């Protein structure tokens, strides 16, 4: 095992999978000499007591396994309903080519499917499953880092059991970071590439025989003159119940600039509410006047979690904020996450192992990228896994991390972390 970042944790058919990247990896950093090049990987943990192991390594120009989804299909590419639903683990490693990889759970083998030949350096960054409300056809959608959205249908005779349409439904935007289905409609958040009107923003798919995507909103961002940076994107798009009590879903997502959580209400003409100022929130939590540094958050999604004692439903998502304490201390080396309650209020928690002090000196854990509930029956919904690190263009080696946290019976929001680092 090796890697610089844990990109995604996801449960699939009773197992826990992790996708890793090797962006900014420099194996020769290790003082004991050269180490083998692992390439980005997918790891699997098959039971509560099993060690993590490599399920698949990717070579030949692959950098990160960015997107991963456990997708369930109920109909095939011809629109016929399947006798039994088919659930597949699908990954989108980034490389010079645009491909998806599907796992055969019976054999453990991964099969590559070509998405398109027309886009280079366009790995699949995000996925979504949606049934067209006009045609009744079910599709898997893949958003690329080159600003395109492609669709595929389940076809057991196709490579990887996916038949991709080679021409994109949406193109010309920045990175398609996330997708979400709300109130029966599919949405995609695409990085704003420039000031041309359709170069990025929040899009909604208009279903039908000739589907298209319409732009709904462009979040606040810096102009080119102000230091425009396409990394100032909307992340973590997730549908949640309306906190105002409406019988519909709203969308939540986060922006690094200006460091906030937005709530978008489809039933109010996509009215946008700033639900949380992340910098101000953590400045107060850390007892400082101003919090300096980044505020990246919700790298993948908001994770729904139900407290097994109280039945309260909350959403967890990771953040990258820097504690003002010295990096050489446990508090300065920690990673953090946010807890969103159903009424739109927030709490926070810390990821750290006191028995593994000051990991990855001098940087520490840096950022929580991904959180997942344990799929193992013995954990009874009380255990979550956290993964992370963000290289931030800094040369790194074997900095990817995964921690296991236990929800104690004495608290409904605070996660208490075990004294063991899981992997890698």
N, C-alpha and C positions, 0 to 999 in steps of 0.2 A: 504494500500500500504506500501511496505517496500523493502529495498534492499540496497546493498553496491555499485553496479555498474549498469549503464545503458549500456547494451551491444549493442543494435541495435535499431534504429528507421527505420521504413519502412512504406510506404503508400500502402494501399490495398483497392481497391474498394471504394475509396472516404473517407476512414478513415485512421487515423494515429495510428500505433501500436508501442509499445516499449517493448523490452524484458529486464528483470532485472536479476541480480544474487545476491546471498547472500554469496559469497566467503568471508571468514574472518569475517563474521558477528558475533557479540557478543551482543545479545539483552540486557544483564544485564549491559552494559556500561551506559545506561541512568540513570541519578541520581534519577528519580522518581520510580525506581523499575523495575521489570521484564515487558517485553512487549511480546505479542504473537509472535510465530515463524511464519513468513509468507511463508517461502520457496521462491524459485525463482518464478517470475511472468511474465505474459504478460499483459500489460495495453493497453487500447484503448481510443482514443479521437475521438468521432463520429462526431463532428462539430466544427466550429471555436469557438463557445461559450461554448461548452460542457466541463465539467471538465474531467480530466483523471479518469478512473475507472479500477478496476481489471477485466480483462476478463478471466484469468485462473491463478490459483496457482498450483504449483507442490510440492508434498510432497514425503516422502519415499526415502531420499538419494539424491535427485536432488540438484545441487549446482548452476548452471547458465544456463539460456537459451541462449546458445552461438550462434547457427546458426539460421537464419530465412530468408525465401524467399517467395515472392509472385510469384508463378510459373504458367505459362500458358501452358496448354496441348492442342495440336491440333490433337493428335491421341491416341488410346488406346493401351493396352499391346499386342494386337494381330496385331498391325500395321495398323488398320483401321482408316481412318480419321473421326474425330468427326463431327457431324452436326454443332455444335457450339463449339468454344473453351471453355475450362474450366480453370478458374483461381482459385488457391487455396493458402491459407496462410499456410505455413508449418514451423514448429519449431523443433529444435533439442536440447532439454535440456540434460545437462550432468548428468550422474548418473552411478550407478553400471551396468546398462543395456544399450544396444544400441538401441534406439527407435527414431521414428519420430512421431510428433503429427500434425494432420491436423484439420483445423477449418471448421466447417459447417456454412457458413455465413447466412443460413436461420434460424438456431436455436441458433447460438453462441456457440455450443458445440464443444469440442475438442476431437478427437479420437486418441488413441495410436496405432501405428503399430510397430511390432517387426522387426528390421532390420536384426539382427543375434543373435544367441545364443552363438556364438563362441568367442566373444570378451566382456570382462568386462571392466568397467570404460572407455567406448569408445563413449562418446556423439558425436553427429554430430556438427562439428565446422564450416563447410562450405558447400555450395550448388552450383550446377550449372545445367542448362538445356541445353541439346545438342541433335541434331539429327544426328545419325550416317550417314556419307556421302556414305557409301557402302550399308548398309541394308535399309536405309530410316526410321529406327525405332527411336522414340523419347524417351529420358530417362531423369529422374531426377537423378543427381549424388550427393552423400553425402560423405564428407570427415570427418573422425573421428579423435579425439584427440589421438587415439592409432595408427595412421599411416596407415589407410586403406581407400580405395575408394570403395563404394558400389553403385549399380544402382537400380533404381526403374522405373516402368512404371505405367501409369494411368490405374486403374482398379476399376470401381465403385462398384464392389462386394467385394473388399478387404478391410480390416480394414484401415480406414483413406484414402480409395480410392487409395492406393499405394501398388503395388506388388513388394516387394524387392527381389533381388537375394541374397541369404544368403552367398554366397562366394564372397570375394572382388575381384575386377579387379586388384587392386594395394594394396600391403601390405609391411610391413617391414621398413617403413620410420618413421620419427617423425610426429608431428601433421600436418594434412592437413589443413593449415590455410586459403587457399583461392583458388578459381577457376575462370577462365575467358575463354570466347570463343573469338577467334580472327581469322579472315580470314577463318571461317568455321571449325577451329580446337579447341578442348577443351584442356586447360592447367590446371595444378594443381601445387601449390607450397607447398612442404612438408618439414617440419623441418628436418635438417640434424642431424640424431641421433648419428652417429659415423663416423669413417673414411672409413668404407667399401663403395665401389663405389655406390651402389644402396640404401644407407640408407637415402637418402633425396636429395632435390634439385628441380629444375624446370622440370616437366614431361609433355609430350604431349601424348594424347590418339591416338593410331593408330586404326582407325575404321575398322570394318569388322565383319564377322561371328565369328572370334576368336580374339576379340580385345585385345590389350595389351598397356602398357604405356612405353614410351621410355624416358630415362634421357637425358636432353639437356644441363643443366648447373648447377653447384654447386657454389653458391655465396661465396665470401670470408668469412671465419669464423675462430674462434680460434680453435686450436687443443686441445686435452685433456691436454697436457703439458702446454698450454698457458691459461688454465682456461676455457675450452670448456663449453658452456652453450646452451642447446637446445632451450632456449628462443630466441636466436639470429637467427631468422627465417625471411623469406620473407613474408611480409604482403601486403594486399591491391591490389593484382594482378588485373589489369584493362586494357582492350583494348582501345586504343586511336588512332586517326588518326596520321599518320607519320608526325612529325613536319617539316621534311625535304621536304615535298610536294609529297611523294610517294603515289600511289593509293592503299595503304594497311594500315592495323592497326599494331601498335607496342604495346608492353606490358610495363606497368610501375608498379613498386612495390617498397617497402621500406624495409630496413634492419636496425634493432636497432644497430647492429655492421656492419660496422663502422659509422652508423647514416647517411644514404644517401638514395636518390631516384635513382633507377636504371631504365634505359630504355633498353628493349631487342627488337631487330629487327629481326623478322622471315625471312625477305627477304634478310638479310645479314648474313646468317648462324648463327643467334641468337647472333650477335655481341652485346656486352653490353657497354652502355655508362653511366657514373655517371652523372646524370642530376643536382643533387643538394646535397651539403654537408649541412645537416640540422644544425649541431652544428655551423659551420662557418656562415651560413645564420643568425641564431638568435643571435649569438654573435655580429654581425655587427648591427642587428636591435636593440639590447639592449645596444649598445655602450660599450661593454666589450671586452677585449682582447681574453678571452677564456670562453666559456660557460661550466659550470660543470653540471654533473647530466645526467639523461636519455635523450634519443631522440627517444622514441617509436612513431610510426606514422602509419596512415592508418590502424587502427585496423580492419576495415572491407573492405572498398573500397574507390576509388576516385569517388566522386559524381559529375556527369555532371550537370551543372547549366547554363542556358542561361539568360543573363542580359535582362530584359524585355524592357529596353530603347534603348540599343545599339545593341542588337542581338549578342553580344560577347559570345562565349561558353568558359567556364572555368571549371576546376575541383577543388572541395574542398575536403580536407581530414584533419582529426584531428591529433593533435600531443600531446605528453607529453614532454614539456621542462620546466625547472624551471627558472623563471625570477630571476635575481640576487637581486632584491629588497626584503625587509623583508616580510615574510609570513603574518605578521600582517597588511600589507597595501593592498589596493585594487589591485595594480599591481602585488604584490606577490601572491595574492590569485586567480588570473585569470587562465583561460585555454586558449589555443591557437589553431589556425588552419592555414593551408597553402592554397594558391590559386595558381593553376597551369594554366598558359595561354597557348593558343594553340601553341605558338612558343617555348614553353619549358621554359619560364621565370616564376618567382615566386613572389608572394606577401604574406602577412599574415594578420591575424585579431585576435581579442581578444574577448573572451566570459566572460562577467561580468555584473552584475547588480549594479549600484551605489546605489540603494535603498535597497540593501541586502548586506551590507558590511561584508567582512571577513566571508564567509560561511565556515562551518565545521572547526572551529579553532582547531589546528593551521595549518591544511593542505590546506584549500581552495579547489578549484575545481579540481586541479591536472591535469587531462587529458581529452581531447575531444576524445571520442571513436567513435562517430557516428554522422552523419549529414543527414538530409532529408528535401526535399522541402515540403512545406505545400500542402496537397491535397485539401484544401478547396477553393471553387471557389471565395469566397470573398477576399482571399489573393492575387489573380491574379499573382501568381508566384513571389511575392515580399517578401515572408516570408519563413524562414528556421527554423528548429528545430535542436538543438544541445544537445547531451547527453553525459554523461561521469562519470568520476571518475575511478581511478585505485588503488586498495587496496595495491598492491605491497607488499603482505605478511604482511601488518600492520593490526592489529585487528581494525575493523571499525563497524559502525552501522548507517543505514539510511543515507549513504553518496551519494547514487545515485542522479543524478540531470538531469533536462531537462530545457533548456532555449529556448526562442523564439526570433529570430532576424529578423529585418525588413531591406530590402534593400532600402536605400533612393534614391530619384530621382537625387540627386546631385552627386552621385558617382557610378562608375560601378564596383568597387571591394570591397569597405569598407562596412561592415555590422554593422548597428547601432542597439543595443539591447534594447528591451523594458524594462521598469522598473518593471518587475514582473517575479517571478520565477514560472514556470508552475507546476512542480512536480518532484519527490514525496515530 
